[in-house]
Amino acid sequence: MPRMTSGVGTEAVPEVSMGRIAVAGFIGTTIEFFDFYAYGIAAALVLNAAFFPNLDPVAGTLAAFSTYAVAFLSRPLGSALFGHWGDRIGRKSMLIASLLTMGLSTALVGALPGYATLGVFAPILLVVLRFVQGIGLGGEWGGAALLAAEHAPPGKRGLYTLFPQLGPAIGFILANGVFLGLSIGMDSATFAAWGWRIPFLASAVLVLVGLLVRLGIAESPVFRRASPARVPLAGLLRHQPRELLLGSGAMIVQYALFYTATTYCLSYGTSILKIPRTEMLLLTMIAVIFLGLFTAASSLASDRFGRRRVVLAGCVAGIVWGLVMFPLLDTRSPVLIVVALGGALAIMGLSYGPMAAYLPELFDTRHRYSGASMAYSLGGVLGGAVPPLVATALQASLGSIAIGGFISLLAVLSLLCVLALRETRDRDLSAAA
C-alpha cells in the first residue's frame, strides 16, 4: 500500500502519484518543447531556402522567422481552447489532447514537400502546421504546471513544479543535439535537401512515449473538489484581468532572453559572424545547460524566499545583460560566446523557474488553467515572437547594440509588472478565491 503524504487542503495524496505527476510533467514538456525548438532551429538554418527560395537572404530569414512567430500568435488561442476544457472537464484529458495536437503537426512538418515541389502552397501549409503547433503548446504548459502545483504538498510547490519547468532546457538540448549530429554526419547539401526533416519525423516516437506516461497519471485533487465554471475565460476576464495582464508581462523577459539567445543568435552567429553551423550549435547547447541549472535553483529558492523576490532578481539581471550580450558575441571568441549565451539563459532560468508555481497561484481554481495558460502564452507574443523579427531588422539598420537595448527595455517592462504583483507562496490553492 503506497505511503500517504499531506496534500493540498485536507485530501491525502499517494506519494507514488506525485512521482508519476513529476515524470509526466517532465516528459511531456520535454517532448513538446523539443518539437517547438526543432522548428526554431530549422527556421534559423534551412527553412528560408527550402520554403522561400526566391527571396534575398535577409527577406528569406524574416519570412522563416515569421512562420516561426505564427505559433506564438496561435498559442493564446490554444490556451483559451485547452484552458476552457481543462477548467471544465479536467487537467489530465487536456494534457493528452495537447500532446497529440503538437505531435501530429510536428510530424507533418517533417513530411511537407518544399517550394520546389508544391510552389506557393508549401509555405502556406508550413504556416498552417506551425499555427497548429502553437495551439498544442498553448495548452501544454498550463496543464503540466497545474497538475504539479495542485498535487504538491504545502511548502513544496516550487519543488514539484520544477519538473515541467525543466522541459524547455532538456527539450532544447535534445533538439540542438539532433541537429548538431546531423550537421556533423552529413554535408550541407544533404542536410538542406532532407536531413533537417529527421527530427520532426522522429518526434512521433517521443509523442507515443509521452502519451503512455500521461495515460497513467491521476487528476488533480483540487479540480476534483471544485465546481467547474460554465465559461471559465469569461470568469477570468471579469474577476482577474489584472492578474492576467501582469502575469503576461512577467513572462516577457523570459521569452525575450531565451529566443534571442537561441533562435536569433543561431542565425546571427552563422550568417553575420560567419561562425560554422556545427560550432554555433555546440556553443548554444553548452549555454542551455545554464538554463537547466538556474531553473532548478530558482524553483527551489522560491519555496524559501518567495516567488516574487526571485523573479524580480531575474528581471533586474536581464536589464543589465541585454546591454552586455551582443558585445560579447561580436568578439567571435567561443569562450565569450558561451558566456554571452549562457549568461542570458541563466538569467532566463532565474526568473522562469518559479513561474510554474507563481502563475497558478495567481488565479482561482475555477479558471486557473485558463489564467495560467493565457498569461504564459500572451507573454510569448511580445517576448517570443517579436524579438527575432525585430532583431533581424535592427541588425540590418542599427547594428547589434540596438538588439541588446531592445532586450533591456523588455526586461524593464517585466520588472514593472512583477513589482505590481503580490507574493503568492503561501496561498492555499484549494481555496475558492
C-alpha positions in Angstrom: 0.0 0.0 0.0 1.5 3.3 -1.0 2.5 5.7 1.8 0.3 8.8 2.0 1.5 12.4 2.2 -0.3 15.6 3.2 -1.8 17.1 0.0 -3.5 20.4 -0.6 -6.5 21.1 1.5 -7.5 18.1 3.6 -7.1 15.3 0.9 -4.2 12.9 1.2 -2.3 12.2 -2.0 -0.4 8.9 -2.6 3.3 9.5 -2.7 3.6 7.4 -5.8 1.1 9.7 -7.5 3.4 12.6 -7.0 6.3 10.7 -8.7 4.1 10.0 -11.7 2.9 13.6 -11.9 6.6 14.8 -11.8 7.6 12.3 -14.6 4.5 13.1 -16.7 5.2 16.8 -16.5 8.8 16.5 -17.3 8.5 14.0 -20.2 5.5 15.9 -21.7 7.0 19.3 -21.7 10.4 18.0 -22.8 8.7 16.4 -25.9 6.6 19.4 -26.7 9.4 21.8 -26.4 11.7 19.5 -28.4 9.1 19.8 -31.2 8.8 23.5 -30.8 12.5 24.2 -30.7 13.3 21.9 -33.6 11.2 24.2 -35.7 13.1 27.3 -34.4 16.5 25.7 -35.2 15.3 24.7 -38.7 14.0 28.3 -39.2 17.4 29.7 -38.4 19.3 27.3 -40.6 17.3 26.0 -43.5 13.6 26.8 -43.9 14.3 30.1 -45.7 16.0 28.2 -48.6 13.5 25.3 -48.6 10.3 27.3 -48.5 11.2 30.8 -49.5 14.0 30.4 -52.2 13.0 33.4 -54.3 13.7 35.9 -51.5 17.1 37.6 -50.8 18.8 36.3 -47.6 17.5 38.9 -45.2 14.0 38.7 -46.5 14.1 34.9 -46.5 15.3 34.9 -42.9 12.5 37.3 -42.0 10.0 35.1 -43.8 11.2 32.0 -42.0 11.1 33.7 -38.6 7.6 35.0 -39.5 6.4 31.4 -39.8 8.1 30.7 -36.5 6.3 33.7 -34.9 2.9 32.4 -36.1 3.0 29.8 -33.4 3.3 32.4 -30.7 0.2 34.2 -32.1 -1.8 30.9 -32.0 -0.6 29.9 -28.5 -3.1 32.2 -26.8 -5.8 30.6 -28.9 -4.6 27.2 -27.7 -4.5 28.4 -24.2 -8.1 29.6 -24.4 -9.3 26.4 -26.0 -7.5 23.9 -23.8 -7.9 26.2 -20.7 -11.6 26.2 -21.2 -11.9 22.5 -21.3 -9.2 22.0 -18.7 -11.2 24.1 -16.3 -14.5 22.3 -17.4 -13.6 18.6 -17.6 -10.1 18.3 -16.1 -6.4 18.8 -16.4 -5.4 15.3 -17.4 -7.5 14.9 -20.6 -6.3 18.3 -22.0 -2.7 17.3 -21.4 -3.2 14.2 -23.6 -5.1 16.3 -26.2 -2.4 19.0 -26.4 0.4 16.4 -26.8 -1.4 14.7 -29.7 -2.1 18.1 -31.4 1.5 19.1 -31.1 2.9 15.8 -32.1 0.8 15.3 -35.3 1.5 18.8 -36.6 5.3 18.4 -35.9 5.5 15.1 -37.8 3.6 16.6 -40.8 6.2 19.5 -40.9 8.8 16.8 -41.5 6.8 15.3 -44.3 5.8 18.5 -46.0 7.3 19.0 -49.5 9.2 22.2 -50.2 8.7 25.1 -52.6 10.3 23.2 -55.4 7.5 20.6 -55.3 4.4 22.5 -54.2 5.3 26.1 -55.1 3.4 28.7 -53.1 1.3 26.1 -51.3 4.4 24.8 -49.5 4.9 28.0 -47.3 1.1 28.3 -46.9 0.9 24.7 -45.5 4.0 25.4 -43.4 2.3 28.3 -41.8 -0.9 26.3 -41.1 1.1 23.5 -39.4 3.1 26.0 -37.4 -0.2 27.6 -36.3 -1.5 24.2 -35.1 1.8 23.6 -33.3 1.3 26.8 -31.3 -2.3 25.7 -30.4 -1.0 22.5 -29.0 1.8 24.1 -27.0 -0.7 26.8 -25.7 -2.5 24.1 -23.8 0.6 22.0 -22.7 2.4 24.1 -20.2 -0.6 25.3 -18.2 -1.9 21.7 -17.7 1.5 20.4 -16.7 2.1 23.2 -14.3 -1.3 22.9 -12.7 -1.1 19.2 -12.2 2.2 19.6 -10.3 1.1 22.7 -8.4 -2.3 21.3 -7.4 -0.9 18.0 -6.2 2.1 19.4 -4.3 2.3 19.3 -0.5 2.3 22.6 1.4 5.7 24.4 1.2 6.9 22.3 -1.7 5.1 23.8 -4.7 8.4 25.2 -6.1 10.0 21.8 -5.9 7.2 19.8 -7.6 6.6 22.4 -10.3 10.3 22.3 -11.1 9.9 19.2 -13.2 7.7 20.7 -16.0 10.0 23.7 -15.9 13.0 21.6 -16.9 11.2 20.6 -20.2 12.4 23.7 -22.2 16.1 23.1 -21.2 16.1 19.4 -21.9 13.9 19.7 -25.0 16.3 22.3 -26.5 19.4 20.3 -25.7 17.8 17.2 -27.4 16.7 19.3 -30.4 20.1 21.0 -30.7 21.9 17.7 -30.2 20.0 16.1 -33.0 20.7 19.0 -35.4 24.3 19.0 -34.3 24.6 15.3 -35.0 23.0 15.7 -38.5 25.3 18.6 -39.3 28.4 16.5 -38.4 27.1 13.4 -40.1 26.1 14.8 -43.5 27.2 17.5 -45.8 25.4 20.8 -46.2 23.6 19.8 -49.4 22.2 16.6 -47.9 21.2 18.4 -44.7 19.3 21.1 -46.7 17.7 18.6 -49.0 16.2 16.2 -46.4 18.4 15.8 -43.3 16.6 18.6 -41.5 13.3 16.6 -41.7 14.6 13.8 -39.5 14.0 15.4 -36.0 10.4 16.3 -37.0 9.6 12.7 -38.1 11.4 11.1 -35.2 9.4 13.1 -32.7 6.4 10.9 -33.4 8.1 8.1 -31.4 8.6 10.5 -28.5 5.0 11.5 -28.5 3.9 7.9 -28.2 6.2 7.6 -25.1 4.7 10.7 -23.6 1.2 9.6 -24.3 1.7 6.3 -22.5 3.1 8.1 -19.4 0.2 10.6 -19.3 -2.5 8.0 -19.5 -1.4 6.7 -16.1 -1.5 9.9 -14.1 -4.2 11.0 -11.7 -6.5 14.0 -12.0 -5.8 17.0 -9.7 -7.5 16.7 -6.3 -8.1 20.4 -6.3 -10.0 20.2 -9.5 -12.0 17.2 -8.4 -13.3 19.2 -5.4 -14.1 22.3 -7.4 -17.4 23.3 -9.1 -16.5 24.0 -12.8 -17.4 27.3 -14.2 -19.7 27.3 -17.3 -17.4 29.8 -19.2 -14.0 29.9 -17.4 -12.5 32.5 -19.7 -15.4 34.9 -19.0 -14.9 34.5 -15.3 -11.2 35.1 -15.7 -11.7 38.3 -17.7 -14.4 39.5 -15.3 -12.7 38.8 -12.0 -8.9 38.7 -12.6 -8.0 40.7 -15.7 -5.2 42.5 -13.7 -3.5 39.2 -12.8 -3.8 38.1 -16.4 -2.1 41.2 -17.8 0.6 41.4 -15.2 1.3 37.7 -15.3 1.7 38.0 -19.1 4.0 40.9 -18.7 6.1 39.0 -16.1 6.8 36.3 -18.8 8.1 38.7 -21.5 11.7 38.9 -20.3 12.0 35.1 -20.1 10.8 34.6 -23.7 12.9 37.5 -25.0 16.1 36.2 -23.4 15.5 32.6 -24.5 14.5 33.1 -28.1 17.1 35.8 -28.7 19.9 33.7 -27.2 18.9 30.5 -29.1 16.9 31.0 -32.2 18.0 34.5 -33.3 21.7 34.2 -32.2 22.0 30.9 -34.0 21.1 32.7 -37.2 23.2 35.8 -36.2 26.2 33.6 -35.4 26.1 31.6 -38.7 25.1 34.3 -41.1 26.5 37.6 -39.7 29.5 36.4 -37.7 30.3 33.6 -40.1 30.7 31.0 -37.4 30.4 27.4 -38.7 27.0 25.9 -38.1 28.3 22.9 -36.0 30.3 25.2 -33.8 27.4 27.5 -33.1 25.1 24.6 -32.4 27.6 23.2 -29.9 28.1 26.5 -28.2 24.4 27.1 -27.9 23.9 23.6 -26.4 26.5 24.2 -23.8 24.9 27.5 -22.9 21.5 25.9 -22.4 22.9 23.8 -19.6 23.0 27.0 -17.5 19.2 27.4 -18.2 18.5 24.0 -16.6 20.8 24.6 -13.6 19.3 28.1 -12.8 15.8 26.9 -13.4 16.2 24.2 -10.8 17.9 26.5 -8.4 15.3 29.3 -8.7 12.4 26.9 -8.4 13.8 25.6 -5.1 14.7 29.1 -3.9 11.1 30.3 -4.5 9.9 27.9 -1.8 12.2 29.6 0.7 12.4 33.2 -0.4 9.1 33.6 -2.3 8.2 33.6 -6.0 8.2 37.4 -6.4 11.6 38.1 -5.0 13.3 35.5 -7.1 11.6 36.6 -10.3 12.4 40.3 -9.6 16.1 39.4 -9.4 15.9 37.8 -12.8 14.3 40.9 -14.3 17.0 43.2 -12.9 19.7 40.9 -14.2 18.0 40.8 -17.6 18.2 44.6 -17.9 21.9 44.6 -17.4 22.6 41.5 -19.6 20.8 42.9 -22.6 23.5 45.5 -22.9 26.3 43.1 -22.4 25.3 40.2 -24.6 26.0 41.3 -28.1 29.4 43.0 -27.4 30.5 39.6 -26.1 29.0 37.8 -29.1 30.7 40.1 -31.6 34.2 39.1 -30.3 33.7 35.8 -32.1 35.5 34.1 -29.2 34.0 30.7 -28.5 34.5 31.2 -24.7 32.9 34.7 -24.7 30.0 33.4 -26.9 29.3 30.8 -24.3 29.5 33.5 -21.6 27.1 35.7 -23.6 24.5 33.0 -24.3 25.0 31.1 -21.0 24.5 34.3 -19.1 21.3 35.2 -20.9 19.9 31.7 -20.4 21.0 31.6 -16.7 19.1 34.8 -16.1 16.1 33.5 -18.0 16.2 30.4 -15.8 16.4 32.6 -12.7 13.1 34.2 -13.5 11.5 31.2 -15.2 11.9 28.6 -12.5 9.3 29.9 -10.1 6.6 30.7 -12.8 5.1 27.2 -12.8 4.1 27.8 -9.2 3.7 31.6 -9.4 1.2 31.8 -12.3 -1.2 29.1 -11.0 -1.1 30.7 -7.6 -2.3 34.0 -9.0 -5.6 32.5 -10.3 -8.7 31.0 -8.7 -9.4 27.3 -9.2 -12.4 27.7 -11.5 -10.4 29.5 -14.1 -6.8 28.6 -13.1 -6.0 26.5 -16.3 -7.3 29.4 -18.5 -5.5 32.1 -16.5 -2.1 30.4 -16.1 -2.0 29.2 -19.7 -3.2 32.6 -21.2 -0.6 34.6 -19.1 2.1 32.2 -20.2 1.2 32.4 -23.9 0.4 36.1 -24.1 3.8 36.9 -22.7 5.2 34.9 -25.7 3.5 37.1 -28.3 5.7 40.1 -27.3 8.6 38.3 -25.7 9.0 35.3 -28.1 7.5 36.2 -31.5 8.7 39.8 -31.7 12.4 39.8 -30.7 13.7 37.5 -33.6 11.8 39.6 -36.1 12.9 43.0 -34.6 16.4 41.8 -34.0 16.8 40.9 -37.7 15.6 44.4 -38.7 17.6 46.2 -36.0 20.8 44.4 -37.0 20.3 45.4 -40.7 19.7 49.1 -39.8 21.4 49.9 -36.5 23.7 47.1 -35.6 23.8 44.5 -32.8 23.9 47.0 -29.9 20.4 48.1 -30.7 19.2 44.5 -30.2 20.6 44.4 -26.7 18.9 47.7 -25.9 15.6 46.3 -27.1 16.0 43.2 -24.8 16.8 45.5 -21.8 13.6 47.5 -22.5 11.5 44.3 -22.4 13.2 43.4 -19.1 12.2 46.7 -17.7 8.6 46.1 -18.7 8.6 42.7 -17.0 10.2 44.2 -13.9 7.3 46.8 -13.6 4.7 44.0 -14.0 6.3 41.8 -11.3 6.5 44.8 -8.9 2.8 45.3 -9.3 2.0 41.6 -8.4 1.6 40.2 -4.9 3.6 37.4 -3.3 1.7 34.0 -3.5 4.0 31.4 -2.0 1.7 30.6 1.0 -1.6 30.6 -0.9 -3.9 27.6 -0.5 -4.8 26.5 -4.0 -7.9 24.7 -2.8 -9.4 28.0 -1.6 -12.2 29.4 -3.8 -10.6 32.8 -4.0 
